[in-house]
Amino acid sequence: MAKSKKTTHKINLNDPKYYFNRELSWLEFNRKVLHEACDPRTPLLERLKFLSIFNSNLDEFFMVRVAALKQQVVAKVSMLTFDGRTPQQQINEISFALRPLVTKQHQHFEEVLRPQLANHGIHILKYIDLTEKQRHYLDKYFHDQIFPVLTPLAVDPSHPFPYISNLSLNLAVLVKNPETEEELFARVKVPNVLPRFLPLPPELGIHHDGKPAHWTGIPLEQAIAHNLEYLFPGMNIQEYHPFRLTRDTDLALEEDEADDLLLAIEQELRKRRVGGDPVRLEIQAQTPESIKSRLLQDLELSESDVYEVDGLLGLRDLMYFMALPMPELKDPPRQSVVPSRLQRIREPNLNPNGRQQIEEGRDFFAVIRERDLLVHHPYESFSASVVRFITHAAHDPEVLAIKMSLYRTSGDSPIINALIAAAENGKQVSVLVELKARFDEENNIFWAKRLESVGVHVVYGLVGLKTHCKIIMVVRREQDCIRRYVHIGTGNYNQKTARIYTDLGLFSCREELGSDVTDVFNFLTGYSRQKSYRQLLVAPVNMRDRFDALIRREIENTQNGMNGRIVAKMNSLVDPQMIATLYEASRAGVQIDLIIRGICCLRPGLKDISENIRVISIVGRFLEHSRIYYFYNNSQEEIYIGSADWMPRNLDRRVEVITPVQDLDIAKDLQEILGIMLADNRQAWELQPDGSYIQRRPCDDFSEASSQKALISMALGVTRHRE
């Protein structure tokens, strides 16, 4: 640990020069994702996955963040961000920072990944490289499977420029009328209902040493492009050029004026399917100026909105190849372990009219009554812990009520099925479904209606606030009392994302936690305006003030000659008030380590400002999503987990829950997790004072240490040891 350095002279900690821009910081996060796609240490198909994620991230960034900035420019918003930039300055700097990354990813795919894929028997061919037999097969496939789906659209005085849907891949086609010699413009949409990549049968694939390749095929748009004469019979095809459009897709919801929140969001979703204003046009670098100008004019875009690439458009579709059965080109298979304390739990009797017949082992609730239980996903099984908790509650005859918040859940959610079973078994079931969860609104509306149809009491969230907390409460009748069992988590109740997101969950039946969670649910479902909580930090009620007090306690202890120490792990650090308080702590001599996966607007390592603050970001196989907050407190350590990052939206505009961890063994486990992450020299990046990141590398005397690999091994080792 570096020696604390204290500074006392006055400095304006609100000066914009002490803050990074939010949007540019996000681009630095996505740069690290691109690095994983380019890192030869990453298995080949995993590199394609990261390239796909890089592109999916950019799509959402333009649909939401850049779109919002463009709206501000149109509205002539002049207010500066806390880092001192106007909306137009941000757009300009985003473009300047992003264009080299876009060029790099396409160059890497075409010049490095594509040849390496071919070396391993995965051949993404160009139509012009096909043999006669291969062309014959694909031409027949075109006529049988593709041609009936296509709709060529002419563009002329009687046919206005067609609507181009969001994220659609299209062909701009130039044809000539042989009778009049007139050149005509048309658009053909590449249908997204068909696979983006068309495989050839094994016998027509490329062979090596007498064996067929693992996959041989071409992109869908090339099969369409080389059969355009069938779409425009009698015309001479002059040229074609792919293009891809991104639109504004954020919901414009006036909640205060909505009599029915569900209906209002459904109406906005219909608008989203159509899409808002265009914000980005992607074209190939070889596209003639005349075609580009035509598209810009008809789409009402400017030259600065164009991103020219060499190669395929829409590389997010490369995720297709992760389905290939080639484990040698992927990360080693991993099995989530069942926490040792849950391994001998008896399964519930699924007959609602019967009593539990199996007496071996203990029930889930007895395990929690013994002491609190921490689960760490995906290293430990989500199904064997969270899903089982709700399933047991649904079928336990002693359970009276289940209350739950749902922000995002999977399409085939076993949790939803358990809640339905609970309602059918006569339990009192209340679920808050957050309809405003971005890009999951439609899915959440579907599940909300399904739950309501079986008698579940569904609440659609609060006006003006998103409900982002991850909480469950089960009320159970026991011999001596009515007891409340709670789960407080850092991640969504989504079985699919729980396999790839790192998250934590705490099970407890502590009376004060149960009382606090009850108050939170009363706040969400009724007219309660609870202002104080016994233990929980709840946004937007007391969380900001409590975190501020925890940091200031470290400042005071340091000023009184004691050690001060903070370790905080979160997704993003944006809130300027929290950052300014961390600067105060650093200036007082508090040692601060931050593990921030994504956006970080704090500048570490500035003289007299943040010399005692270090920031790392970990980007690896799993998406780091857990939030952990540690405070030394003069050796009376306190540690917290929950759903909130240090962002204005989390602290002021969302319902969030952070819980203290009171079990000493669990607290030590969390400290060990933080220690493993701080020691990472494989996937960890150190944030520099200028906003760039430097990837950590092992020193000569140390071996490579990946925190995610270490946590996989630790989960397996701890489970086996405890067995």
Rosetta blueprint (number, residue, H / E / L):
1 M L
2 A L
3 K L
4 S L
5 K L
6 K L
7 T L
8 T L
9 H L
10 K L
11 I L
12 N L
13 L L
14 N L
15 D L
16 P H
17 K H
18 Y H
19 Y E
20 F L
21 N L
22 R H
23 E H
24 L H
25 S H
26 W H
27 L H
28 E H
29 F H
30 N H
31 R H
32 K H
33 V H
34 L H
35 H H
36 E H
37 A H
38 C H
39 D L
40 P L
41 R L
42 T L
43 P L
44 L H
45 L H
46 E H
47 R H
48 L H
49 K H
50 F H
51 L H
52 S H
53 I H
54 F H
55 N H
56 S H
57 N H
58 L H
59 D H
60 E H
61 F H
62 F H
63 M H
64 V H
65 R H
66 V H
67 A H
68 A H
69 L H
70 K H
71 Q H
72 Q H
73 V H
74 V H
75 A L
76 K L
77 V L
78 S L
79 M L
80 L L
81 T L
82 F L
83 D L
84 G L
85 R L
86 T L
87 P H
88 Q H
89 Q H
90 Q H
91 I H
92 N H
93 E H
94 I H
95 S H
96 F H
97 A H
98 L H
99 R H
100 P H
101 L H
102 V H
103 T H
104 K H
105 Q H
106 H H
107 Q H
108 H H
109 F H
110 E H
111 E H
112 V H
113 L H
114 R H
115 P H
116 Q H
117 L H
118 A H
119 N H
120 H L
121 G L
122 I E
123 H E
124 I E
125 L L
126 K L
127 Y H
128 I H
129 D H
130 L L
131 T L
132 E H
133 K H
134 Q H
135 R H
136 H H
137 Y H
138 L H
139 D H
140 K H
141 Y H
142 F H
143 H H
144 D H
145 Q H
146 I H
147 F H
148 P H
149 V H
150 L L
151 T L
152 P L
153 L E
154 A E
155 V E
156 D E
157 P L
158 S L
159 H E
160 P L
161 F L
162 P L
163 Y L
164 I L
165 S L
166 N L
167 L L
168 S L
169 L E
170 N E
171 L E
172 A E
173 V E
174 L E
175 V E
176 K E
177 N L
178 P L
179 E L
180 T L
181 E L
182 E L
183 E E
184 L E
185 F E
186 A E
187 R E
188 V E
189 K E
190 V E
191 P L
192 N L
193 V L
194 L L
195 P L
196 R L
197 F E
198 L E
199 P E
200 L L
201 P L
202 P H
203 E H
204 L H
205 G L
206 I L
207 H E
208 H E
209 D L
210 G L
211 K E
212 P E
213 A L
214 H L
215 W E
216 T E
217 G E
218 I E
219 P E
220 L H
221 E H
222 Q H
223 A H
224 I H
225 A H
226 H L
227 N L
228 L H
229 E H
230 Y H
231 L L
232 F L
233 P L
234 G L
235 M L
236 N E
237 I E
238 Q E
239 E E
240 Y E
241 H E
242 P E
243 F E
244 R E
245 L E
246 T E
247 R E
248 D L
249 T L
250 D L
251 L L
252 A L
253 L L
254 E L
255 E H
256 D H
257 E H
258 A L
259 D L
260 D L
261 L H
262 L H
263 L H
264 A H
265 I H
266 E H
267 Q H
268 E H
269 L H
270 R H
271 K H
272 R H
273 R H
274 V H
275 G L
276 G L
277 D L
278 P E
279 V E
280 R E
281 L E
282 E E
283 I E
284 Q E
285 A L
286 Q L
287 T L
288 P L
289 E H
290 S H
291 I H
292 K H
293 S H
294 R H
295 L H
296 L H
297 Q H
298 D H
299 L H
300 E L
301 L L
302 S L
303 E H
304 S H
305 D H
306 V E
307 Y E
308 E E
309 V E
310 D L
311 G L
312 L L
313 L L
314 G L
315 L H
316 R H
317 D H
318 L H
319 M H
320 Y H
321 F H
322 M H
323 A H
324 L L
325 P L
326 M L
327 P H
328 E H
329 L H
330 K L
331 D L
332 P L
333 P L
334 R L
335 Q L
336 S L
337 V E
338 V L
339 P L
340 S H
341 R H
342 L H
343 Q L
344 R L
345 I E
346 R L
347 E L
348 P L
349 N L
350 L L
351 N L
352 P L
353 N L
354 G L
355 R L
356 Q L
357 Q L
358 I L
359 E L
360 E L
361 G L
362 R E
363 D L
364 F H
365 F H
366 A H
367 V H
368 I H
369 R H
370 E H
371 R L
372 D L
373 L E
374 L E
375 V E
376 H E
377 H E
378 P L
379 Y L
380 E E
381 S L
382 F L
383 S H
384 A H
385 S H
386 V H
387 V H
388 R H
389 F H
390 I H
391 T H
392 H H
393 A H
394 A H
395 H H
396 D L
397 P L
398 E L
399 V E
400 L E
401 A E
402 I E
403 K E
404 M E
405 S E
406 L E
407 Y L
408 R L
409 T L
410 S L
411 G L
412 D L
413 S L
414 P H
415 I H
416 I H
417 N H
418 A H
419 L H
420 I H
421 A H
422 A H
423 A H
424 E H
425 N L
426 G L
427 K L
428 Q E
429 V E
430 S E
431 V E
432 L E
433 V E
434 E L
435 L L
436 K L
437 A L
438 R L
439 F L
440 D L
441 E H
442 E H
443 N H
444 N H
445 I H
446 F H
447 W H
448 A H
449 K H
450 R H
451 L H
452 E H
453 S H
454 V L
455 G L
456 V L
457 H E
458 V E
459 V E
460 Y L
461 G L
462 L E
463 V L
464 G L
465 L E
466 K E
467 T E
468 H L
469 C L
470 K L
471 I E
472 I E
473 M E
474 V E
475 V E
476 R E
477 R E
478 E L
479 Q L
480 D L
481 C L
482 I E
483 R E
484 R E
485 Y E
486 V E
487 H E
488 I E
489 G E
490 T L
491 G L
492 N L
493 Y L
494 N L
495 Q L
496 K L
497 T H
498 A H
499 R H
500 I L
501 Y E
502 T E
503 D E
504 L E
505 G E
506 L E
507 F E
508 S E
509 C L
510 R L
511 E H
512 E H
513 L H
514 G H
515 S H
516 D H
517 V H
518 T H
519 D H
520 V H
521 F H
522 N H
523 F H
524 L H
525 T H
526 G L
527 Y L
528 S L
529 R L
530 Q L
531 K L
532 S L
533 Y L
534 R L
535 Q L
536 L L
537 L E
538 V E
539 A E
540 P L
541 V L
542 N L
543 M H
544 R H
545 D H
546 R H
547 F H
548 D H
549 A H
550 L H
551 I H
552 R H
553 R H
554 E H
555 I H
556 E H
557 N H
558 T H
559 Q H
560 N L
561 G L
562 M L
563 N L
564 G L
565 R E
566 I E
567 V E
568 A E
569 K E
570 M E
571 N L
572 S L
573 L E
574 V L
575 D L
576 P H
577 Q H
578 M H
579 I H
580 A H
581 T H
582 L H
583 Y H
584 E H
585 A H
586 S H
587 R H
588 A H
589 G L
590 V L
591 Q E
592 I E
593 D E
594 L E
595 I E
596 I E
597 R L
598 G L
599 I L
600 C E
601 C L
602 L E
603 R L
604 P L
605 G L
606 L L
607 K L
608 D L
609 I L
610 S L
611 E L
612 N L
613 I E
614 R E
615 V E
616 I E
617 S E
618 I E
619 V L
620 G L
621 R L
622 F L
623 L E
624 E E
625 H L
626 S L
627 R L
628 I E
629 Y E
630 Y E
631 F E
632 Y L
633 N L
634 N L
635 S L
636 Q L
637 E L
638 E E
639 I E
640 Y E
641 I E
642 G E
643 S L
644 A L
645 D L
646 W E
647 M L
648 P H
649 R H
650 N H
651 L H
652 D H
653 R L
654 R E
655 V E
656 E E
657 V E
658 I E
659 T E
660 P E
661 V L
662 Q L
663 D L
664 L H
665 D H
666 I H
667 A H
668 K H
669 D H
670 L H
671 Q H
672 E H
673 I H
674 L H
675 G H
676 I H
677 M H
678 L H
679 A L
680 D L
681 N L
682 R L
683 Q L
684 A E
685 W E
686 E E
687 L E
688 Q L
689 P L
690 D L
691 G L
692 S L
693 Y E
694 I E
695 Q E
696 R L
697 R L
698 P L
699 C L
700 D L
701 D L
702 F L
703 S L
704 E L
705 A L
706 S L
707 S H
708 Q H
709 K H
710 A H
711 L H
712 I H
713 S H
714 M H
715 A H
716 L H
717 G H
718 V H
719 T H
720 R H
721 H H
722 R H
723 E L
